[in-house]
Amino acid sequence: MRVVGVLCLASASVSGFDWMGKIKMPTVKNLGQMMGAQAKFGDKKLLVVTGTSSGLGKMTARAALRTGDYHVIGAVRDLDKMEIVAEMEEFDKDSFTAMECDLASYASVDRFCAELEKFTMGRPIDRLACNAAVYQPSLDHAKWTEDGHEQQMQINFLSHFKLISNLLPGMAEADDARVVLVGSVTGNDNTVGGGGVYPVADLKDLEGLAHGAKSPISMIDGYSFNGAKAYKDSKLCLMMLSNLLHDKYHRSTGVAFASIYPGCIAESPLFREKRPWFRKYFPVFMKYVTGGFVGEEEAGQRLFQVVHDPRCTKSGVYWSWNGGPREGRGAEALEKGGQIMGAGGAGGGWDSIFENDQSNKVVDTEKAQRLFRYATAITGAEWPAANQPISPCPTLTVIGAVTNMLNAKEEMARMKASERLGDVDILGQPIIRSDGSQPPAVEVLNPLAEGAFVAAKFFEETAKRQAGGLLGELPDEAVAEDPAART
Ligand SMILES: NC(=O)c1ccc[n+]([C@@H]2O[C@H](COP(=O)([O-])OP(=O)(O)OC[C@H]3O[C@@H](n4cnc5c(N)ncnc54)[C@H](OP(=O)(O)O)[C@@H]3O)[C@@H](O)[C@H]2O)c1
């Protein structure tokens, strides 16, 4: 049974002082909620998967439900479709809940999070799998979301960005929480699939994002629209985000962040916008020629493994399956039904999981930070401060609050003196502070007033020094007799 008592403590498996942040002071409300959640979910972990109505997401939900260890929340854009799919897949109705979440709309993401909070009754989300995506390689012109972004950019990346920011504070309270972002070989250009086929994922200087990435700006790099590149760029963004969140939040929240490449699920509806001949021959090509093919069910097992396998508590990893060079093509592949070994290939099972290399673009931390700042400004995401958890002890809380107030006052006075540094950096770029504000522009000083102030200060200091030097210290008797000096 989950913890219900005077204090609610997470297990000791969390690192450092992480357990402190997971302590909750009991109130009648949260005790009631905890009991309600216990009655509703029992000991099941809460798993949110975006896009459970099809392909990989559907198979991941199926794998999780089969264990009986999870209550799966399917975040989907089409509840009617989901209802039919759940019926056909015979999802256990007591352990699967579909909720509307259209990733083409920030308002819908926010509504989903609010509904989710009510539904979970204070029980933190244990796992979040950011899986849903669209792939629009054949479009000549961008399609736009209700928020005015190119669809792949928002559905695949920006809305997941907002979703994670909304759910992260709650997830930090769960033991062994994980956020898994579905990346792709196409976002990782140190591979044939990612770097050998034009267009290659490349965010360049993020100029599109820097200008808000709203219609008519369709690409993150700010240049002309290319549907295949927009998809690959969105996957690169997700993989960079996974690393950045690991660096920023893993130690302080205990949440593990990972990206994955599930293999090429060549038969999935993701390729619905490709021409019919492509949809027919692509799976055959992937199965017998490149060896990158993986079936939907096996791909679902892979995403589920990262959600569930104790090995995958490791954070900051890009998980893939079937390491090493490809083997067994040609006749052997035919005999094995395309079970070719090699990164992303089918077969190999759970034990073929490995920590894959990430391209220079994915591990570019400086660019990832800019990506994070722009995406935060665009989506209005609110991220928790990347601080160590603080003890909830009431005495320490009061002392801490008073100390913080006094410190803040001193600090305000100190910072006032530095306001003259100006609003641009040495590279001529505008300086944006962590709270989003800009420092004031350089003050144009009145040279006369400034000169008079410096001169007055100089005379005051000199006079003090002269007085001390000429007169020396007061003799002891004088101090003893002078009532003013005694006080
Ligand atoms: N297929 C591959 O070869 C491959 C390879 C590497 C990585 N991936 C990644 O794997 C993930 C799943 O792909 P898949 O092959 O399973 O594709 P899929 O079958 O087309 O599934 C995509 C899912 O995303 C949902 N979705 C689309 N737009 C949405 C929106 N606006 N709001 C909410 N949900 C939305 C879809 O909902 P509907 O059912 O309503 O359309 C569907 O459930 C994606 O992240 C993809 O990039 C796929």
The ligand as an SDF file (V2000), in Angstrom:
LIG
                    3D

 48 52  0  0  0  0  0  0  0  0999 V2000
    7.0260    5.1540  -37.1580 N   0  0  0  0  0  0  0  0  0  0  0  0
    8.3330    5.2220  -37.0880 C   0  0  0  0  0  0  0  0  0  0  0  0
    9.0510    4.6350  -37.8880 O   0  0  0  0  0  0  0  0  0  0  0  0
    8.9910    6.0030  -36.0180 C   0  0  0  0  0  0  0  0  0  0  0  0
   10.3830    5.9920  -35.9240 C   0  0  0  0  0  0  0  0  0  0  0  0
   10.9970    6.7280  -34.9210 C   0  0  0  0  0  0  0  0  0  0  0  0
   10.2330    7.4520  -34.0330 C   0  0  0  0  0  0  0  0  0  0  0  0
    8.8770    7.4450  -34.1760 N   0  0  0  0  0  0  0  0  0  0  0  0
    8.1080    8.2370  -33.2310 C   0  0  0  0  0  0  0  0  0  0  0  0
    7.1930    7.3970  -32.5770 O   0  0  0  0  0  0  0  0  0  0  0  0
    6.0920    8.1740  -32.1180 C   0  0  0  0  0  0  0  0  0  0  0  0
    4.8020    7.4970  -32.4940 C   0  0  0  0  0  0  0  0  0  0  0  0
    4.7250    7.3700  -33.8820 O   0  0  0  0  0  0  0  0  0  0  0  0
    3.8320    6.2580  -34.5590 P   0  0  0  0  0  0  0  0  0  0  0  0
    4.6580    5.6160  -35.5870 O   0  0  0  0  0  0  0  0  0  0  0  0
    3.1640    5.4540  -33.5470 O   0  0  0  0  0  0  0  0  0  0  0  0
    2.7660    7.1980  -35.3430 O   0  0  0  0  0  0  0  0  0  0  0  0
    1.1840    7.1770  -35.3290 P   0  0  0  0  0  0  0  0  0  0  0  0
    0.6930    5.7870  -35.4070 O   0  0  0  0  0  0  0  0  0  0  0  0
    0.7830    8.1200  -36.4080 O   0  0  0  0  0  0  0  0  0  0  0  0
    0.7880    7.7550  -33.9080 O   0  0  0  0  0  0  0  0  0  0  0  0
    0.8770    9.1060  -33.6120 C   0  0  0  0  0  0  0  0  0  0  0  0
   -0.0320    9.4040  -32.4520 C   0  0  0  0  0  0  0  0  0  0  0  0
    0.0500   10.8150  -32.2020 O   0  0  0  0  0  0  0  0  0  0  0  0
   -1.2740   11.3010  -32.1080 C   0  0  0  0  0  0  0  0  0  0  0  0
   -1.3910   12.7100  -32.4620 N   0  0  0  0  0  0  0  0  0  0  0  0
   -1.1950   13.2900  -33.6570 C   0  0  0  0  0  0  0  0  0  0  0  0
   -1.4870   14.5930  -33.5780 N   0  0  0  0  0  0  0  0  0  0  0  0
   -1.8890   14.8390  -32.3330 C   0  0  0  0  0  0  0  0  0  0  0  0
   -2.3390   15.9910  -31.6460 C   0  0  0  0  0  0  0  0  0  0  0  0
   -2.4830   17.1530  -32.2460 N   0  0  0  0  0  0  0  0  0  0  0  0
   -2.6530   15.8910  -30.3520 N   0  0  0  0  0  0  0  0  0  0  0  0
   -2.5550   14.7080  -29.7050 C   0  0  0  0  0  0  0  0  0  0  0  0
   -2.1620   13.5810  -30.3050 N   0  0  0  0  0  0  0  0  0  0  0  0
   -1.8340   13.6490  -31.6040 C   0  0  0  0  0  0  0  0  0  0  0  0
   -2.0710   10.4560  -33.0710 C   0  0  0  0  0  0  0  0  0  0  0  0
   -3.4490   10.6090  -32.8230 O   0  0  0  0  0  0  0  0  0  0  0  0
   -4.5520   10.1640  -33.9080 P   0  0  0  0  0  0  0  0  0  0  0  0
   -4.7310    8.6890  -33.7010 O   0  0  0  0  0  0  0  0  0  0  0  0
   -5.7300   10.9540  -33.5060 O   0  0  0  0  0  0  0  0  0  0  0  0
   -4.0020   10.4790  -35.2550 O   0  0  0  0  0  0  0  0  0  0  0  0
   -1.5020    9.0950  -32.7260 C   0  0  0  0  0  0  0  0  0  0  0  0
   -2.1020    8.5990  -31.5650 O   0  0  0  0  0  0  0  0  0  0  0  0
    6.2700    9.5570  -32.7330 C   0  0  0  0  0  0  0  0  0  0  0  0
    6.8520   10.3980  -31.7810 O   0  0  0  0  0  0  0  0  0  0  0  0
    7.2480    9.3200  -33.8540 C   0  0  0  0  0  0  0  0  0  0  0  0
    7.9890   10.4680  -34.1540 O   0  0  0  0  0  0  0  0  0  0  0  0
    8.2380    6.7300  -35.1290 C   0  0  0  0  0  0  0  0  0  0  0  0
  1  2  1  0
  2  3  2  0
  2  4  1  0
  4  5  1  0
  4 48  2  0
  5  6  2  0
  6  7  1  0
  7  8  2  0
  8  9  1  0
  8 48  1  0
  9 10  1  0
  9 46  1  0
 10 11  1  0
 11 12  1  0
 11 44  1  0
 12 13  1  0
 13 14  1  0
 14 15  2  0
 14 16  1  0
 14 17  1  0
 17 18  1  0
 18 19  2  0
 18 20  1  0
 18 21  1  0
 21 22  1  0
 22 23  1  0
 23 24  1  0
 23 42  1  0
 24 25  1  0
 25 26  1  0
 25 36  1  0
 26 27  1  0
 26 35  1  0
 27 28  2  0
 28 29  1  0
 29 30  1  0
 29 35  2  0
 30 31  1  0
 30 32  2  0
 32 33  1  0
 33 34  2  0
 34 35  1  0
 36 37  1  0
 36 42  1  0
 37 38  1  0
 38 39  2  0
 38 40  1  0
 38 41  1  0
 42 43  1  0
 44 45  1  0
 44 46  1  0
 46 47  1  0
M  CHG  2   8   1  16  -1
M  END
$$$$
